[in-house]
Amino acid sequence: MTTRRAALLDKYFYFFFMSLLIAVVVVYGFSYTVDQNLIHPPCLAPLSFICMRPSFSGWVLFFILQSTLIRTHNVRLHRRIGWFGVALRVVIPVLGISTRYHSALQNTPLQLDRC
């Protein structure tokens, strides 16, 4: 029984336990502030904030897609679109630093409640 459980955990760890768990944690974590601060902000957001949203959301979705491709044994497509992940990996830290800089200029903790 333990080998069967270990095989299931090994087989589905990244797909079910990691990629979907990360998506759930991100959605839950941002659910309290995303509407009033990101979707309907009181003032126009800086460009780094606007670019950060699809980039970071895309990273989570890309991780789920890549895990799904490996789980379904589609390694060729996984490797082919992996370069998109490299591009996201380069863009995300730049956007994170830029967003933090703009937030510091506004003197707010990554919120747009003061314009």
SERO-4910 file (N, C-alpha, C, O; in steps of 0.05 Angstrom, whole numbers):
BEGIN
 pado doro    nc1    nc2    nc3   cac1   cac2   cac3    cc1    cc2    cc3    oc1    oc2    oc3
  Met    A     16    -24      0      0      0      0     17     25      0     11     45    -14
  Thr    A     39     25     15     56     49     16     70     54    -11     74     77    -18
  Thr    A     77     33    -25     89     37    -51     69     48    -71     77     64    -89
  Arg    A     44     40    -69     24     51    -86     19     81    -81     16     97    -99
  Arg    A     18     88    -55     15    116    -48     39    132    -57     35    155    -66
  Ala    A     63    121    -53     87    135    -62     87    139    -92     96    160   -102
  Ala    A     77    119   -107     76    121   -136     57    142   -145     62    157   -163
  Leu    A     34    144   -132     14    165   -138     25    193   -132     22    212   -147
  Leu    A     39    195   -109     50    221   -102     72    229   -122     73    252   -130
  Asp    A     88    210   -129    110    215   -149     98    222   -176    109    239   -190
  Lys    A     77    209   -183     65    213   -210     50    240   -212     51    253   -233
  Tyr    A     37    249   -191     20    273   -193     30    296   -175     15    316   -172
  Phe    A     54    295   -164     63    315   -146     63    343   -158     51    361   -147
  Tyr    A     77    346   -180     79    373   -192     53    382   -204     47    406   -202
  Phe    A     38    364   -215     13    373   -228     -8    381   -207    -17    404   -207
  Phe    A    -16    362   -191    -37    368   -172    -28    383   -147    -40    403   -139
  Phe    A     -7    374   -135      1    384   -109     16    411   -111     13    427    -93
  Met    A     31    415   -131     47    440   -132     34    461   -150     29    483   -141
  Ser    A     29    455   -175     20    475   -194     -8    485   -186    -13    509   -186
  Leu    A    -26    467   -180    -53    476   -172    -54    488   -144    -69    507   -139
  Leu    A    -37    479   -126    -35    491   -100    -25    520   -102    -35    537    -88
  Ile    A     -5    524   -118      6    551   -122    -16    569   -133    -19    592   -123
  Ala    A    -32    560   -152    -53    576   -164    -74    583   -142    -83    605   -141
  Val    A    -81    563   -126   -101    568   -105    -91    588    -84   -105    606    -76
  Val    A    -66    585    -76    -54    604    -57    -52    632    -68    -58    651    -53
  Val    A    -45    635    -93    -43    662   -105    -71    674   -107    -74    698   -100
  Val    A    -91    659   -116   -118    670   -118   -128    678    -91   -140    699    -87
  Tyr    A   -125    660    -71   -134    666    -44   -119    690    -32   -132    708    -20
  Gly    A    -93    692    -36    -78    713    -25    -85    741    -36    -85    760    -21
  Phe    A    -90    742    -62    -96    767    -74   -126    773    -75   -134    795    -84
  Ser    A   -143    755    -67   -172    759    -69   -182    782    -52   -203    794    -59
  Tyr    A   -168    789    -31   -177    811    -14   -171    838    -25   -185    857    -18
  Thr    A   -151    841    -41   -142    867    -49   -143    871    -79   -140    894    -89
  Val    A   -147    850    -95   -144    853   -124   -166    870   -136   -160    885   -155
  Asp    A   -190    869   -126   -212    884   -139   -208    914   -135   -207    929   -155
  Gln    A   -205    924   -110   -204    952   -106   -176    964   -113   -175    988   -118
  Asn    A   -155    948   -114   -129    960   -120   -119    954   -148   -102    969   -158
  Leu    A   -127    932   -160   -117    925   -186   -137    926   -208   -132    937   -230
  Ile    A   -161    916   -204   -181    915   -225   -195    942   -227   -200    952   -249
  His    A   -203    954   -204   -216    980   -203   -201    999   -186   -210   1007   -165
  Pro    A   -177   1007   -194   -161   1025   -177   -173   1053   -177   -186   1061   -196
  Pro    A   -168   1068   -156   -179   1095   -154   -165   1115   -173   -176   1136   -179
  Cys    A   -141   1108   -182   -127   1125   -201   -112   1108   -221   -110   1084   -218
  Leu    A   -101   1120   -242    -87   1106   -263    -61   1094   -251    -45   1107   -238
  Ala    A    -57   1068   -256    -33   1055   -246     -9   1060   -264    -13   1064   -288
  Pro    A     15   1059   -253     39   1061   -269     41   1037   -288     28   1016   -284
  Leu    A     56   1041   -310     59   1020   -330     70    994   -318     62    972   -327
  Ser    A     87    995   -299     98    971   -287     77    955   -273     77    930   -274
  Phe    A     57    968   -260     35    954   -248     18    940   -269     10    917   -265
  Ile    A     13    954   -291     -4    944   -312      9    919   -325     -4    900   -331
  Cys    A     35    920   -329     50    898   -342     54    875   -322     55    852   -331
  Met    A     55    881   -297     60    860   -277     37    840   -275     41    816   -272
  Arg    A     12    850   -277    -11    833   -274    -11    809   -294    -12    786   -284
  Pro    A    -10    814   -320    -11    791   -338     15    774   -336     14    750   -342
  Ser    A     37    787   -330     62    772   -329     62    751   -306     69    728   -310
  Phe    A     55    760   -282     55    742   -259     32    722   -261     36    699   -253
  Ser    A      9    730   -271    -13    711   -275     -5    690   -297    -11    667   -294
  Gly    A      8    700   -317     17    683   -339     38    663   -329     38    640   -339
  Trp    A     54    671   -310     74    652   -300     61    629   -285     69    606   -289
  Val    A     40    634   -270     26    613   -256     12    595   -276     14    570   -273
  Leu    A     -1    606   -295    -15    590   -316      5    574   -332      0    551   -340
  Phe    A     28    586   -338     49    572   -353     60    549   -337     66    528   -349
  Phe    A     63    552   -311     72    530   -294     52    507   -295     60    483   -296
  Ile    A     27    513   -293      6    492   -295      7    478   -322      5    454   -324
  Leu    A      9    494   -343     11    483   -370     35    464   -373     32    442   -384
  Gln    A     58    473   -364     82    457   -367     80    431   -351     88    410   -360
  Ser    A     68    433   -327     64    409   -311     45    390   -324     48    365   -324
  Thr    A     24    401   -337      5    384   -351     18    371   -375     12    347   -381
  Leu    A     34    385   -390     48    373   -413     66    350   -405     67    330   -419
  Ile    A     80    353   -383     97    331   -374     80    308   -364     87    284   -369
  Arg    A     58    314   -350     41    293   -340     28    277   -363     24    253   -360
  Thr    A     23    290   -385     11    276   -409     33    266   -428     26    258   -451
  His    A     58    267   -420     81    257   -436     85    272   -462     94    260   -482
  Asn    A     78    297   -463     82    314   -487    107    330   -483    106    355   -481
  Val    A    130    316   -482    155    329   -476    164    348   -498    176    369   -493
  Arg    A    159    340   -523    167    357   -545    155    385   -544    170    405   -546
  Leu    A    129    387   -540    116    413   -537    126    427   -512    129    452   -512
  His    A    130    412   -490    140    424   -465    166    438   -470    170    460   -460
  Arg    A    184    425   -484    210    437   -490    208    460   -509    222    480   -506
  Arg    A    191    458   -529    188    479   -549    178    505   -537    188    527   -543
  Ile    A    158    504   -519    147    528   -507    162    536   -482    156    556   -469
  Gly    A    182    520   -475    198    527   -451    213    553   -454    219    567   -435
  Trp    A    218    561   -479    232    587   -484    214    610   -476    224    631   -468
  Phe    A    188    607   -477    170    627   -468    173    631   -437    172    653   -427
  Gly    A    178    609   -423    183    610   -395    209    624   -388    211    638   -368
  Val    A    229    620   -405    254    635   -401    250    665   -404    260    681   -389
  Ala    A    234    673   -424    228    701   -428    213    712   -403    219    734   -394
  Leu    A    193    697   -393    179    706   -369    198    708   -346    195    726   -329
  Arg    A    216    690   -344    236    689   -322    253    714   -322    262    724   -301
  Val    A    259    725   -346    275    749   -348    258    773   -341    268    792   -329
  Val    A    233    774   -350    216    797   -347    206    801   -319    204    823   -309
  Ile    A    199    779   -305    186    781   -279    204    796   -258    193    813   -244
  Pro    A    229    789   -255    245    805   -235    247    835   -242    246    851   -224
  Val    A    249    841   -267    251    869   -275    225    883   -268    225    905   -257
  Leu    A    202    871   -274    176    883   -267    173    884   -237    161    904   -227
  Gly    A    182    864   -222    179    865   -193    195    888   -181    185    902   -163
  Ile    A    219    892   -190    236    914   -179    224    941   -187    222    959   -171
  Ser    A    215    943   -212    202    968   -221    177    974   -206    172    997   -199
  Thr    A    161    954   -201    136    957   -186    142    966   -157    129    984   -147
  Arg    A    162    954   -145    169    962   -118    179    991   -117    174   1006    -99
  Tyr    A    194    998   -138    204   1026   -140    181   1046   -142    181   1066   -128
  His    A    162   1040   -159    139   1058   -162    122   1059   -137    111   1080   -130
  Ser    A    120   1036   -123    106   1036    -98    119   1053    -77    106   1067    -62
  Ala    A    146   1052    -76    161   1068    -57    157   1098    -63    156   1114    -45
  Leu    A    156   1104    -89    152   1132    -96    124   1142    -87    121   1166    -80
  Gln    A    105   1124    -87     78   1132    -78     75   1130    -48     55   1138    -36
  Asn    A     96   1119    -35     97   1116     -6     74   1099      4     62   1104     25
  Thr    A     67   1078    -11     46   1059     -3     57   1031     -6     75   1026    -22
  Pro    A     47   1011      9     56    984      7     42    969    -16     24    953    -11
  Leu    A     50    976    -40     39    963    -64      9    967    -67     -4    949    -77
  Gln    A     -1    989    -58    -30    995    -61    -32   1021    -75    -15   1038    -74
  Leu    A    -54   1024    -89    -59   1049   -104    -81   1066    -91    -95   1080   -105
  Asp    A    -83   1065    -65   -105   1079    -52    -99   1109    -50   -118   1125    -44
  Arg    A    -75   1117    -53    -69   1146    -54    -57   1154    -81    -39   1141    -91
  Cys    A    -68   1174    -93    -59   1182   -120    -42   1208   -118    -33   1218   -138
***
